[in-house]
Amino acid sequence: MDGSVAQTMLCGTCAAPGTFALEPRPLPQTAPEGWVLVDIDAVGLCGTDFHIFEGKHPFLAYPRVIGHELSGHVAQTAAGWPKGRPVVINPYLSCGTCIACRKGKPNCCTDIAVLGVHRDGGMCARIAVPAGNLYDATGLPEGAAVLTEFLAIGAHAVRRAAPQRGDAVLVTGAGPIGLGTALFARARGAKVHLRDASAARLQAAAGFGFADLHGVEDLLPPDGFDVVFDATGNARAIQAGFAHVAHGGTYCLVSVVKDDITFSDPEFHKREMTLMGSRNATDEDFAAVMQALRDGTVDAARLISETLPLADLPARFPALVANREALIKVVVKIGGQA
């Protein structure tokens, strides 16, 4: 390419709800001090991206380059990261000074900027990120690095709710986030039940060895569950979940909805229930997931439903959104500069 001509890349962009296209932008050549240029290898699609396409995400303004489940290689040596090093990207950019950051909770920073949500993401050939948001992906199984972020969401929820060995745990919503939550709850020794309205999702969960599977009409234990996780993204399901928490139990809301959530205060109080939200993930959760991928606690290959090139995504996106129940994780391979 002629050096006088700016190099460009194609970026997967939602210009408005229902509109997704590959738009050309300059390929970044420099990064701010303390930041690192990363050449993106793969991007995972998740419920957030589907909600952005549908216009249902509560924290987003259009147009937006999507993509927050990201793996790649360091493009240029910088900030202690050598060129070519495989990396996982933590997409949560925090301010470092607010009350949450000062308490070691940058995942819920008051001024958080999530790649692909609050600012443009990594559905492109190259992106600049703070050096502190990179994790060394050396030694991860092939194709596993891109799965780290979505699994970290569930790992964080499980760490917050802290189910104990032998606890009865219910995960409502057997999509990718719910499945990840179930995997890490089981790794702690909990007896995990999964509930979903989709037979396809329950069948996929069965492939991971989960046997306690329930449709929405199934009867659940009368004493309730020690810990209930909601990963449905559905307000009615969230509200119904209060009734499944045992006395003295914990209800952890992993999914995010635009709606107000209401519940019966007498039922809440008589159970002395703990209600908590879980948002994003921290370094500790990313490390736990990467270890689980390295040691085989989580089977990365089984999680990937389909891999497709970036060039195919505009034509495929509407169908992927419509058929998401049949998918665990779709991975988009990035083909380099345009």
C-alpha positions as CSV (number, residue, x, y, z in Angstrom):
1,M,0.0,0.0,0.0
2,D,1.2,3.5,-0.8
3,G,2.5,5.1,2.4
4,S,0.7,8.3,1.5
5,V,-2.6,6.6,1.7
6,A,-4.1,6.1,5.1
7,Q,-4.6,2.4,6.0
8,T,-8.2,1.6,6.8
9,M,-10.1,-1.1,8.5
10,L,-13.8,-2.2,8.5
11,C,-15.7,-1.8,11.8
12,G,-18.9,-3.7,12.6
13,T,-21.2,-0.8,13.5
14,C,-24.8,-0.5,14.6
15,A,-25.9,2.8,13.2
16,A,-29.4,2.5,14.7
17,P,-31.6,-0.3,16.0
18,G,-31.9,-3.0,13.3
19,T,-29.1,-1.6,11.2
20,F,-25.7,-3.2,11.1
21,A,-22.9,-2.6,8.6
22,L,-19.2,-2.7,8.1
23,E,-17.9,0.9,8.0
24,P,-14.4,2.0,7.0
25,R,-12.3,3.8,9.5
26,P,-8.5,4.6,9.8
27,L,-6.4,1.8,11.2
28,P,-4.9,3.1,14.5
29,Q,-1.1,3.6,14.2
30,T,-0.4,5.1,17.6
31,A,-1.8,4.8,21.2
32,P,-1.8,7.2,24.1
33,E,0.9,6.8,26.7
34,G,0.1,3.8,28.9
35,W,-2.1,2.3,26.2
36,V,-1.4,-0.6,23.8
37,L,-2.5,-1.2,20.2
38,V,-4.0,-4.7,19.9
39,D,-4.7,-6.5,16.6
40,I,-8.0,-8.2,17.1
41,D,-8.1,-12.0,16.4
42,A,-11.7,-12.8,17.4
43,V,-14.8,-11.2,18.8
44,G,-17.6,-13.1,20.7
45,L,-21.2,-12.1,20.1
46,C,-23.3,-12.0,23.2
47,G,-26.8,-10.9,24.4
48,T,-25.5,-7.3,24.8
49,D,-24.8,-7.2,21.1
50,F,-28.2,-8.6,20.2
51,H,-29.9,-6.1,22.5
52,I,-27.9,-3.3,20.9
53,F,-29.2,-4.5,17.5
54,E,-32.7,-4.6,18.8
55,G,-32.5,-1.2,20.5
56,K,-33.0,-2.7,24.0
57,H,-29.8,-1.8,25.7
58,P,-30.3,0.7,28.5
59,F,-26.8,2.3,28.5
60,L,-26.1,2.9,24.8
61,A,-26.1,5.7,22.2
62,Y,-26.0,5.1,18.4
63,P,-24.0,4.7,16.2
64,R,-21.8,2.2,18.0
65,V,-19.0,-0.1,16.9
66,I,-19.9,-3.2,18.9
67,G,-17.6,-5.9,20.3
68,H,-16.5,-6.3,23.9
69,E,-15.6,-10.0,24.0
70,L,-12.1,-9.6,22.6
71,S,-8.9,-11.6,22.0
72,G,-5.9,-10.5,20.0
73,H,-2.2,-9.9,19.8
74,V,-0.1,-6.9,20.7
75,A,0.5,-4.9,17.6
76,Q,3.5,-2.8,18.8
77,T,5.7,-3.2,21.8
78,A,4.4,-0.7,24.4
79,A,3.9,-0.3,28.2
80,G,5.7,-3.5,29.0
81,W,3.8,-5.6,26.5
82,P,5.9,-7.2,23.7
83,K,4.8,-7.2,20.1
84,G,3.0,-10.4,19.2
85,R,2.0,-11.4,22.8
86,P,-1.5,-13.1,22.7
87,V,-3.9,-11.2,25.0
88,V,-7.4,-11.1,26.4
89,I,-8.9,-7.6,26.7
90,N,-10.9,-6.5,29.7
91,P,-13.4,-4.2,28.1
92,Y,-14.3,-2.2,31.3
93,L,-12.5,1.1,31.3
94,S,-12.7,2.7,34.7
95,C,-11.8,6.1,36.0
96,G,-9.6,4.8,38.9
97,T,-10.6,7.6,41.3
98,C,-14.4,7.2,42.1
99,I,-15.7,5.6,45.2
100,A,-16.1,2.2,43.5
101,C,-12.6,2.3,42.1
102,R,-11.2,3.3,45.4
103,K,-12.9,0.3,47.0
104,G,-11.4,-2.1,44.4
105,K,-14.6,-2.4,42.4
106,P,-13.7,-0.9,39.0
107,N,-16.4,-3.1,37.4
108,C,-19.0,-0.7,38.7
109,C,-17.1,2.5,38.3
110,T,-19.3,5.5,38.4
111,D,-17.9,6.7,35.1
112,I,-17.3,3.3,33.5
113,A,-16.9,3.1,29.7
114,V,-17.4,-0.4,28.4
115,L,-16.0,-1.1,25.0
116,G,-18.8,-1.7,22.5
117,V,-21.4,-0.1,24.8
118,H,-20.4,3.3,26.1
119,R,-17.6,3.8,23.6
120,D,-16.7,2.1,20.3
121,G,-15.6,-1.6,20.7
122,G,-13.4,-4.1,19.0
123,M,-15.4,-5.4,16.1
124,C,-12.5,-4.2,13.9
125,A,-8.9,-5.0,13.0
126,R,-7.1,-3.0,15.7
127,I,-8.0,-1.1,18.9
128,A,-6.1,0.8,21.6
129,V,-6.7,-0.1,25.2
130,P,-5.1,0.7,28.5
131,A,-2.2,-1.6,29.3
132,G,-3.8,-2.5,32.6
133,N,-6.8,-3.9,30.7
134,L,-4.8,-6.7,29.1
135,Y,-4.2,-10.3,30.3
136,D,-1.6,-12.6,29.0
137,A,-3.3,-15.3,27.0
138,T,-0.3,-17.5,26.6
139,G,-1.1,-21.2,27.1
140,L,-4.8,-20.9,26.7
141,P,-6.4,-23.6,24.5
142,E,-6.8,-22.6,20.8
143,G,-9.9,-20.4,20.4
144,A,-10.5,-20.1,24.2
145,A,-9.2,-16.5,24.8
146,V,-12.3,-14.9,23.2
147,L,-14.5,-16.7,25.7
148,T,-12.9,-15.3,28.8
149,E,-15.0,-12.1,29.2
150,F,-18.4,-13.7,29.0
151,L,-17.4,-16.5,31.4
152,A,-16.0,-13.9,33.8
153,I,-19.5,-12.4,34.1
154,G,-20.8,-15.6,35.6
155,A,-17.7,-16.2,37.6
156,H,-18.1,-12.7,39.2
157,A,-21.7,-13.4,40.0
158,V,-20.8,-16.7,41.7
159,R,-18.0,-15.1,43.6
160,R,-20.3,-12.4,44.9
161,A,-23.1,-14.7,45.9
162,A,-20.7,-17.3,47.3
163,P,-22.7,-20.5,47.2
164,Q,-21.1,-23.2,49.4
165,R,-20.4,-26.8,48.7
166,G,-23.7,-28.7,48.8
167,D,-25.9,-25.6,48.5
168,A,-29.0,-25.9,46.2
169,V,-28.5,-23.3,43.5
170,L,-31.0,-22.2,40.8
171,V,-29.8,-20.4,37.7
172,T,-32.8,-19.0,35.7
173,G,-31.9,-18.4,32.1
174,A,-29.7,-21.0,30.4
175,G,-28.2,-18.7,27.8
176,P,-24.4,-18.1,27.6
177,I,-24.3,-16.0,30.8
178,G,-26.5,-18.4,32.7
179,L,-24.5,-21.4,31.5
180,G,-21.3,-19.8,32.6
181,T,-22.8,-19.0,36.0
182,A,-23.9,-22.6,36.3
183,L,-20.5,-23.9,35.4
184,F,-18.7,-21.8,38.1
185,A,-21.4,-22.5,40.7
186,R,-20.9,-26.2,40.1
187,A,-17.1,-25.8,40.3
188,R,-17.7,-24.6,43.9
189,G,-19.5,-27.8,44.7
190,A,-23.0,-26.5,44.6
191,K,-25.9,-28.6,43.4
192,V,-27.0,-26.6,40.3
193,H,-30.5,-26.5,38.8
194,L,-31.1,-24.7,35.5
195,R,-34.4,-23.2,34.5
196,D,-35.4,-21.9,31.0
197,A,-38.4,-21.5,28.8
198,S,-36.3,-22.8,25.9
199,A,-36.0,-26.5,25.3
200,A,-33.0,-25.9,23.0
201,R,-31.1,-24.1,25.7
202,L,-31.8,-26.8,28.3
203,Q,-30.7,-29.4,25.8
204,A,-27.4,-27.5,25.3
205,A,-26.9,-27.3,29.1
206,A,-27.4,-31.0,29.3
207,G,-24.4,-31.4,27.0
208,F,-22.3,-29.9,29.9
209,G,-23.5,-32.6,32.3
210,F,-26.3,-30.6,34.0
211,A,-29.2,-33.0,34.8
212,D,-31.4,-30.8,37.0
213,L,-33.2,-29.0,34.2
214,H,-36.5,-27.3,34.4
215,G,-39.0,-25.6,32.1
216,V,-41.0,-22.7,33.4
217,E,-44.0,-24.9,34.4
218,D,-41.9,-27.4,36.3
219,L,-42.3,-27.7,40.0
220,L,-39.3,-26.6,42.1
221,P,-38.3,-27.7,45.6
222,P,-40.8,-26.3,48.2
223,D,-38.1,-25.0,50.5
224,G,-36.5,-23.0,47.8
225,F,-32.8,-22.5,46.9
226,D,-29.9,-21.3,48.9
227,V,-28.8,-19.1,46.0
228,V,-30.8,-18.0,43.0
229,F,-29.2,-16.3,40.0
230,D,-31.2,-14.6,37.3
231,A,-29.7,-14.5,33.9
232,T,-32.9,-14.1,31.8
233,G,-32.9,-10.4,30.9
234,N,-36.7,-10.6,31.5
235,A,-38.4,-8.4,34.1
236,R,-41.2,-10.9,34.7
237,A,-38.8,-13.7,35.2
238,I,-36.8,-11.6,37.6
239,Q,-39.8,-10.8,39.7
240,A,-40.9,-14.5,39.7
241,G,-37.5,-15.5,41.0
242,F,-38.1,-14.0,44.5
243,A,-40.4,-16.9,45.3
244,H,-37.7,-19.4,44.6
245,V,-35.3,-18.1,47.3
246,A,-35.1,-20.1,50.5
247,H,-35.4,-18.5,53.9
248,G,-32.0,-17.0,54.6
249,G,-31.1,-17.3,50.9
250,T,-29.5,-15.0,48.4
251,Y,-30.9,-13.6,45.1
252,C,-28.3,-12.4,42.6
253,L,-29.4,-10.4,39.6
254,V,-26.9,-11.0,36.8
255,S,-29.0,-9.7,33.9
256,V,-29.9,-6.1,33.2
257,V,-33.3,-4.9,32.1
258,K,-34.8,-1.4,31.4
259,D,-37.9,-2.1,33.5
260,D,-38.6,-1.4,37.1
261,I,-38.5,-4.5,39.3
262,T,-41.1,-4.9,42.1
263,F,-41.5,-7.5,44.8
264,S,-43.5,-8.3,47.9
265,D,-41.8,-6.7,50.9
266,P,-43.4,-9.1,53.4
267,E,-42.1,-12.1,51.4
268,F,-38.7,-10.5,51.1
269,H,-38.5,-9.7,54.8
270,K,-39.8,-12.9,56.2
271,R,-37.1,-14.8,54.3
272,E,-34.4,-12.4,55.5
273,M,-33.3,-12.6,51.9
274,T,-30.1,-11.0,50.5
275,L,-30.7,-9.2,47.2
276,M,-27.6,-8.3,45.2
277,G,-26.7,-7.1,41.7
278,S,-23.7,-8.3,39.8
279,R,-22.1,-6.2,37.2
280,N,-19.3,-7.0,34.8
281,A,-16.1,-8.6,36.3
282,T,-12.8,-7.8,37.9
283,D,-9.2,-9.0,37.5
284,E,-9.8,-11.8,40.0
285,D,-12.6,-13.2,37.9
286,F,-10.7,-13.0,34.6
287,A,-7.8,-14.8,36.3
288,A,-10.2,-17.5,37.6
289,V,-11.7,-18.1,34.2
290,M,-8.4,-18.3,32.4
291,Q,-7.2,-20.8,34.9
292,A,-10.4,-22.8,34.4
293,L,-9.9,-22.8,30.6
294,R,-6.2,-23.8,31.0
295,D,-6.9,-26.7,33.3
296,G,-10.0,-27.9,31.4
297,T,-12.6,-27.2,34.2
298,V,-14.4,-25.4,31.3
299,D,-14.4,-27.0,27.9
300,A,-13.9,-24.1,25.5
301,A,-14.5,-26.0,22.3
302,R,-18.0,-27.1,23.5
303,L,-19.0,-23.5,24.1
304,I,-18.5,-22.3,20.5
305,S,-21.6,-22.8,18.4
306,E,-20.3,-21.2,15.2
307,T,-17.3,-19.3,13.8
308,L,-17.7,-16.9,10.9
309,P,-15.7,-14.2,9.2
310,L,-16.4,-10.5,9.8
311,A,-17.4,-10.1,6.1
312,D,-20.3,-12.4,6.6
313,L,-21.7,-10.8,9.7
314,P,-23.9,-8.0,8.2
315,A,-25.9,-10.6,6.2
316,R,-26.0,-13.0,9.1
317,F,-26.7,-10.7,12.0
318,P,-30.5,-10.6,11.8
319,A,-30.8,-14.4,11.7
320,L,-28.4,-14.8,14.5
321,V,-30.5,-12.5,16.7
322,A,-33.7,-14.3,15.7
323,N,-32.2,-17.7,16.4
324,R,-30.2,-17.0,19.5
325,E,-31.8,-19.7,21.5
326,A,-30.1,-22.3,19.4
327,L,-26.7,-20.7,20.0
328,I,-24.2,-20.7,22.9
329,K,-21.4,-18.6,21.5
330,V,-20.9,-17.2,18.0
331,V,-17.3,-16.1,17.3
332,V,-16.4,-13.6,14.6
333,K,-13.0,-13.9,13.1
334,I,-11.4,-10.6,12.2
335,G,-9.8,-10.6,8.7
336,G,-7.3,-7.8,9.2
337,Q,-7.3,-4.4,7.5
338,A,-9.7,-3.5,4.6
